[in-house]
């Protein structure tokens, strides 16, 4: 599985993206980033998201951390492919 979601369910944007992926049956690997323990402030996580916020997505070596583009990207990558497979 190449899609990784970095999230903490205490974060509303993380919850929204997590629910969206689940409802759309988009397969992903969940990577919990514990905000309470400051895991988003580590140098390791800064490689994923230089702004050190959640959620973030890693897909095929590309890191995405701008929430507003997630839905558009997922529609292009997954849902259109499902339509093509159904034809």
Backbone as CSV, one residue per row, in Angstrom:
resi,resn,N_x,N_y,N_z,CA_x,CA_y,CA_z,C_x,C_y,C_z
1,UNK,0.853,-1.168,0.000,0.000,0.000,0.000,0.901,1.234,0.000
2,UNK,0.653,2.118,-0.918,1.567,3.248,-1.045,1.034,4.531,-0.414
3,UNK,-0.214,4.568,0.002,-0.791,5.779,0.583,-0.673,5.717,2.107
4,UNK,0.004,6.720,2.682,0.154,6.787,4.134,-0.497,8.075,4.622
5,UNK,-1.325,7.948,5.632,-1.978,9.097,6.254,-1.356,9.321,7.626
6,UNK,-0.746,10.483,7.817,-0.210,10.886,9.111,-1.294,11.723,9.785
7,UNK,-1.740,11.294,10.948,-2.922,11.912,11.550,-2.922,11.777,13.065
8,UNK,-3.777,12.548,13.691,-4.166,12.372,15.086,-5.659,12.681,15.119
9,UNK,-6.459,11.764,15.603,-7.912,11.947,15.575,-8.384,13.088,16.486
10,UNK,-7.512,13.626,17.324,-7.870,14.815,18.100,-7.907,16.057,17.210
11,UNK,-7.286,15.968,16.055,-7.266,17.072,15.095,-8.470,16.960,14.173
12,UNK,-9.311,17.992,14.122,-10.509,17.954,13.279,-10.173,17.727,11.802
13,UNK,-9.180,18.409,11.229,-8.847,18.133,9.832,-8.391,16.685,9.611
14,UNK,-7.671,16.125,10.573,-7.262,14.721,10.478,-8.471,13.801,10.495
15,UNK,-9.406,14.066,11.397,-10.622,13.243,11.465,-11.389,13.298,10.160
16,UNK,-11.541,14.492,9.599,-12.294,14.651,8.353,-11.651,13.846,7.230
17,UNK,-10.344,13.916,7.103,-9.653,13.183,6.048,-9.705,11.678,6.292
18,UNK,-9.545,11.268,7.542,-9.626,9.855,7.913,-10.995,9.292,7.546
19,UNK,-12.055,10.014,7.900,-13.419,9.569,7.590,-13.641,9.528,6.086
20,UNK,-13.156,10.538,5.367,-13.293,10.566,3.911,-12.652,9.336,3.283
21,UNK,-11.441,8.998,3.695,-10.761,7.830,3.136,-11.523,6.541,3.448
22,UNK,-12.031,6.432,4.667,-12.791,5.235,5.051,-14.090,5.124,4.259
23,UNK,-14.852,6.205,4.162,-16.147,6.185,3.472,-15.974,5.869,1.984
24,UNK,-14.915,6.379,1.388,-14.662,6.153,-0.043,-13.921,4.847,-0.304
25,UNK,-13.667,4.076,0.744,-12.948,2.803,0.626,-11.609,2.956,-0.084
26,UNK,-10.914,4.024,0.220,-9.579,4.242,-0.331,-8.583,3.596,0.629
27,UNK,-7.826,2.610,0.163,-6.895,1.932,1.061,-5.740,2.850,1.468
28,UNK,-5.401,2.824,2.751,-4.300,3.637,3.253,-3.696,2.988,4.483
29,UNK,-2.472,3.367,4.760,-1.791,2.941,5.971,-1.808,4.119,6.940
30,UNK,-2.402,3.930,8.092,-2.484,4.990,9.083,-1.208,5.101,9.894
31,UNK,-0.725,6.315,10.032,0.467,6.598,10.834,0.065,7.617,11.900
32,UNK,-0.166,7.150,13.107,-0.588,8.026,14.191,0.560,8.947,14.603
33,UNK,0.273,10.227,14.648,1.215,11.242,15.118,0.593,11.828,16.390
34,UNK,1.115,11.463,17.530,0.540,11.868,18.802,0.889,13.332,19.091
35,UNK,-0.104,14.201,18.907,0.112,15.626,19.140,0.392,15.918,20.613
36,UNK,-0.255,15.188,21.490,-0.069,15.402,22.929,1.354,15.142,23.383
37,UNK,2.043,14.236,22.703,3.435,13.931,23.044,4.423,14.745,22.204
38,UNK,3.897,15.588,21.320,4.770,16.436,20.508,5.450,15.720,19.354
39,UNK,4.889,14.581,18.929,5.509,13.823,17.841,5.546,14.600,16.523
40,UNK,4.673,15.587,16.379,4.663,16.397,15.155,5.807,17.409,15.135
41,UNK,6.507,17.559,16.247,7.602,18.523,16.340,8.979,17.889,16.160
42,UNK,9.016,16.596,15.875,10.295,15.907,15.719,10.906,16.199,14.351
43,UNK,12.220,16.036,14.267,12.905,16.248,12.986,12.482,15.184,11.972
44,UNK,12.135,14.007,12.462,11.672,12.926,11.572,10.358,13.318,10.882
45,UNK,9.420,13.855,11.663,8.138,14.253,11.070,8.279,15.497,10.196
46,UNK,9.246,16.330,10.507,9.467,17.533,9.696,9.828,17.166,8.253
47,UNK,10.372,15.971,8.041,10.660,15.487,6.686,9.364,15.202,5.930
48,UNK,8.328,14.823,6.644,7.025,14.547,6.040,6.283,15.849,5.784
49,UNK,6.241,16.712,6.795,5.546,17.988,6.684,6.410,19.085,7.315
50,UNK,7.001,19.941,6.494,7.883,20.980,7.040,7.157,21.971,7.955
51,UNK,5.818,22.042,7.866,5.046,22.910,8.755,4.708,22.214,10.071
52,UNK,5.023,20.919,10.160,4.853,20.103,11.364,3.418,20.105,11.879
53,UNK,2.477,19.951,10.953,1.054,19.862,11.298,0.479,18.572,10.738
54,UNK,-0.662,18.164,11.258,-1.397,17.025,10.719,-2.710,17.550,10.156
55,UNK,-3.273,16.883,9.175,-2.818,15.654,8.548,-1.769,15.920,7.469
56,UNK,-1.108,14.838,7.092,-0.191,14.842,5.956,-0.350,13.511,5.250
57,UNK,-0.066,13.505,3.968,-0.185,12.298,3.152,1.154,12.043,2.469
58,UNK,1.525,10.790,2.415,2.675,10.375,1.613,2.163,9.358,0.604
59,UNK,2.405,9.610,-0.669,1.937,8.698,-1.713,2.981,8.613,-2.816
60,UNK,3.497,7.415,-3.031,4.507,7.174,-4.069,5.675,8.150,-3.972
61,UNK,6.148,8.385,-2.749,7.296,9.255,-2.542,6.988,10.747,-2.531
62,UNK,5.728,11.120,-2.738,5.330,12.521,-2.741,4.640,12.845,-1.424
63,UNK,5.109,13.875,-0.735,4.484,14.309,0.514,3.534,15.461,0.228
64,UNK,2.316,15.334,0.745,1.296,16.373,0.584,0.823,16.774,1.973
65,UNK,0.723,18.070,2.186,0.324,18.521,3.512,-0.635,19.692,3.454
66,UNK,-1.114,20.032,2.298,-2.097,21.104,2.163,-3.479,20.458,2.108
67,UNK,-4.248,20.586,3.185,-5.525,19.873,3.322,-6.476,20.114,2.162
68,UNK,-6.478,21.317,1.641,-7.486,21.669,0.656,-7.311,20.947,-0.674
69,UNK,-6.121,20.472,-0.948,-5.911,19.769,-2.213,-6.112,18.265,-2.079
70,UNK,-6.241,17.738,-0.855,-6.357,16.295,-0.664,-7.529,15.699,-1.429
71,UNK,-8.697,16.274,-1.269,-9.900,15.685,-1.869,-9.785,15.675,-3.385
72,UNK,-9.310,16.743,-3.976,-9.157,16.799,-5.432,-8.165,15.746,-5.902
73,UNK,-7.066,15.615,-5.201,-6.049,14.625,-5.573,-6.610,13.218,-5.452
74,UNK,-7.342,12.931,-4.377,-7.902,11.594,-4.204,-8.935,11.280,-5.282
75,UNK,-9.738,12.254,-5.632,-10.701,12.033,-6.708,-9.978,11.656,-7.995
76,UNK,-8.923,12.352,-8.296,-8.177,12.060,-9.520,-7.490,10.707,-9.447
77,UNK,-6.870,10.395,-8.315,-6.046,9.194,-8.226,-6.857,7.912,-8.075
78,UNK,-7.944,7.957,-7.324,-8.625,6.724,-6.966,-10.015,6.580,-7.577
79,UNK,-10.853,7.562,-7.443,-12.239,7.406,-7.870,-12.351,7.337,-9.386
80,UNK,-11.589,8.114,-10.100,-11.613,8.041,-11.567,-11.116,6.687,-12.023
81,UNK,-10.101,6.154,-11.339,-9.601,4.823,-11.685,-10.685,3.765,-11.467
82,UNK,-11.474,3.916,-10.427,-12.573,2.966,-10.198,-13.596,3.029,-11.321
83,UNK,-13.881,4.219,-11.800,-14.808,4.352,-12.937,-14.239,3.673,-14.186
84,UNK,-12.956,3.862,-14.430,-12.332,3.242,-15.600,-12.331,1.719,-15.472
85,UNK,-12.096,1.213,-14.274,-12.118,-0.224,-14.059,-13.506,-0.817,-14.290
86,UNK,-14.541,-0.034,-14.018,-15.917,-0.514,-14.173,-16.346,-0.566,-15.636
87,UNK,-15.633,0.105,-16.502,-16.034,0.135,-17.921,-15.685,-1.145,-18.631
